[in-house]
Amino acid sequence: LENRQILLGSQTHAKSSLRRFIMIDERVDEIYGDSIRGYFRHHAVEYHILTLSTSEQKKNMDTVLQCTEELETFGISRRCEPIIAIGGGVLLDIAGLVSNLCHRGVPYIRIPTTLLSLVDASIGAKVGVNFSGHKNRLGTYYPPLATFLDKSFLRTLDSRQISNGLAEILKIAVAKDKKLFALLEENGSSLIQDKLQDMHVSPLIIQHAIQGMLDELAPNLWEHELERYVDFGHSFSPVIEMRALPELLHGEAVAIDLALSTVLAYQRTLISTSDLNRVLHLIKTLELPLIHSVCTPDLLHEALQDTILHRDGLQRLPLPTAIGSARFFNDVTVQEITIAIDALKRLI
Ligand SMILES: NC(=O)c1ccc[n+]([C@@H]2O[C@H](COP(=O)([O-])OP(=O)(O)OC[C@H]3O[C@@H](n4cnc5c(N)ncnc54)[C@H](O)[C@@H]3O)[C@@H](O)[C@H]2O)c1
């Protein structure tokens, strides 16, 4: 009931005045559109559905402006008509930016429909789009009014999209949650097969992953502190992902970054051979890549330089010190990275 009130407004609204602008991923609309329309019809809500064909290439300001034009035509009321965003991380990031820019902020509700967006993209306050070949270069912090999590959406994802989301869960596991790591080790293959539809292990894994994110993000929502464990896997991956488009998904680029950072940690004798092997083996079990042909020393050097700008002049590179813990480093060299790339190439 409480969720329905957030979604549809309080009982004080006259029913005839209820209007909602709904932004929905095209594929999600194909699968779930009839039930979503049925829901709003049932509650006598006047709705306008904006269906977006999403991709990393279309996650840009042109799309944001197209959406704002449609929102303008709808004529959204500034405070009492929250925009409802239903889709994966791309749709949610676009919808969040549209909501933030219009009228300097219209409330919005996130309903993630991919594993990656359920455990990661819908948890924090960040919204944004790609710009000038750079990942999420134009963006803001704009927390939603509410986020509704429903893992039954995951049943219609293909297994590659499940693996993609598992990469963000693995990030939390290696950096700060060894229990979560063990759960992934024990259940990795079945999670992919069952698309997290079981009622026992998956809820636990999702809960651990989200709690891990919340513990990091809640006290540092505006990122005043730039040493962030949630940046594990996100130091080299933004540039890797953008250069490998459309070959790599977001989580796949994160997995490569996790593998690289773990090998860098091993080379520095921060972690044991056994922990190194466990991490690399789990990445493979989760059907994620260890390396990609775009990963040359030059490209990764460029990626690190971009990360240094983003992290205010220092690498602040999270490297694992064991499974479930990490520390930050500022002195990783191109030579170390080159050796790590070669090591990963030998493993595939
Ligand atoms: N804002 C943040 O904090 C944050 C954090 C992590 C990632 N992200 C962003 O998230 C994006 C990646 O998100 P993603 O992995 O969800 O990709 P995505 O949004 O591109 O969705 C992946 C694919 O799944 C389809 N899809 C979505 N839900 C479905 C369902 N239930 N059934 C069948 N198909 C479905 C989509 O149409 C799409 O083709 C990246 O752009 C990344 O930068 C943002």
The ligand as a Tripos MOL2 file, in Angstrom:
@<TRIPOS>MOLECULE
LIG
   44    48     1     0     0
SMALL
NO_CHARGES

@<TRIPOS>ATOM
      1 N1         24.0860    5.6870  -12.0850 N.am      1 LIG1
      2 C1         24.8900    4.7950  -11.5840 C.2       1 LIG1
      3 O1         25.3090    4.8680  -10.4280 O.2       1 LIG1
      4 C2         25.3010    3.6210  -12.4250 C.ar      1 LIG1
      5 C3         25.9600    2.5300  -11.8220 C.ar      1 LIG1
      6 C4         26.2970    1.4380  -12.6250 C.ar      1 LIG1
      7 C5         26.0010    1.4520  -13.9810 C.ar      1 LIG1
      8 N2         25.3670    2.5310  -14.5210 N.ar      1 LIG1
      9 C6         25.0700    2.5620  -15.9560 C.3       1 LIG1
     10 O2         24.1800    1.5040  -16.2540 O.3       1 LIG1
     11 C7         24.3260    1.2120  -17.6500 C.3       1 LIG1
     12 C8         24.2580   -0.2890  -17.8360 C.3       1 LIG1
     13 O3         22.9950   -0.7330  -17.3820 O.3       1 LIG1
     14 P1         22.4170   -2.1700  -17.7780 P.3       1 LIG1
     15 O4         23.4940   -3.1740  -17.6720 O.co2     1 LIG1
     16 O5         21.1740   -2.3430  -17.0400 O.co2     1 LIG1
     17 O6         22.1790   -2.0390  -19.3630 O.3       1 LIG1
     18 P2         20.9330   -1.5660  -20.2480 P.3       1 LIG1
     19 O7         20.1450   -0.5280  -19.5820 O.co2     1 LIG1
     20 O8         21.5200   -1.2670  -21.5800 O.co2     1 LIG1
     21 O9         20.0460   -2.8850  -20.3480 O.3       1 LIG1
     22 C9         20.5960   -4.0380  -20.9450 C.3       1 LIG1
     23 C10        19.6660   -4.6510  -21.9850 C.3       1 LIG1
     24 O10        18.6340   -5.3560  -21.3230 O.3       1 LIG1
     25 C11        17.3500   -4.9950  -21.8700 C.3       1 LIG1
     26 N3         16.4150   -5.1870  -20.7690 N.ar      1 LIG1
     27 C12        16.2420   -4.4090  -19.6810 C.ar      1 LIG1
     28 N4         15.4320   -5.0100  -18.8010 N.ar      1 LIG1
     29 C13        15.0610   -6.1940  -19.3390 C.ar      1 LIG1
     30 C14        14.2660   -7.2750  -18.8990 C.ar      1 LIG1
     31 N5         13.6950   -7.2810  -17.6860 N.pl3     1 LIG1
     32 N6         14.1070   -8.3290  -19.7190 N.ar      1 LIG1
     33 C15        14.7150   -8.3620  -20.9380 C.ar      1 LIG1
     34 N7         15.4990   -7.3810  -21.4070 N.ar      1 LIG1
     35 C16        15.6850   -6.3120  -20.6080 C.ar      1 LIG1
     36 C17        17.5400   -3.6010  -22.3820 C.3       1 LIG1
     37 O11        16.6360   -3.3100  -23.4300 O.3       1 LIG1
     38 C18        18.9760   -3.6490  -22.8980 C.3       1 LIG1
     39 O12        19.0010   -4.1590  -24.2010 O.3       1 LIG1
     40 C19        25.6280    1.8160  -18.1010 C.3       1 LIG1
     41 O13        25.3800    2.8930  -18.9460 O.3       1 LIG1
     42 C20        26.2740    2.2950  -16.8140 C.3       1 LIG1
     43 O14        27.0620    3.4420  -17.0050 O.3       1 LIG1
     44 C21        25.0210    3.6070  -13.7790 C.ar      1 LIG1
@<TRIPOS>BOND
     1     1     2 1
     2     2     3 2
     3     2     4 1
     4     4     5 ar
     5     4    44 ar
     6     5     6 ar
     7     6     7 ar
     8     7     8 ar
     9     8     9 1
    10     8    44 ar
    11     9    10 1
    12     9    42 1
    13    10    11 1
    14    11    12 1
    15    11    40 1
    16    12    13 1
    17    13    14 1
    18    14    15 2
    19    14    16 1
    20    14    17 1
    21    17    18 1
    22    18    19 2
    23    18    20 1
    24    18    21 1
    25    21    22 1
    26    22    23 1
    27    23    24 1
    28    23    38 1
    29    24    25 1
    30    25    26 1
    31    25    36 1
    32    26    27 ar
    33    26    35 ar
    34    27    28 ar
    35    28    29 ar
    36    29    30 ar
    37    29    35 ar
    38    30    31 1
    39    30    32 ar
    40    32    33 ar
    41    33    34 ar
    42    34    35 ar
    43    36    37 1
    44    36    38 1
    45    38    39 1
    46    40    41 1
    47    40    42 1
    48    42    43 1
@<TRIPOS>SUBSTRUCTURE
     1 LIG1         1 GROUP 0 **** ****
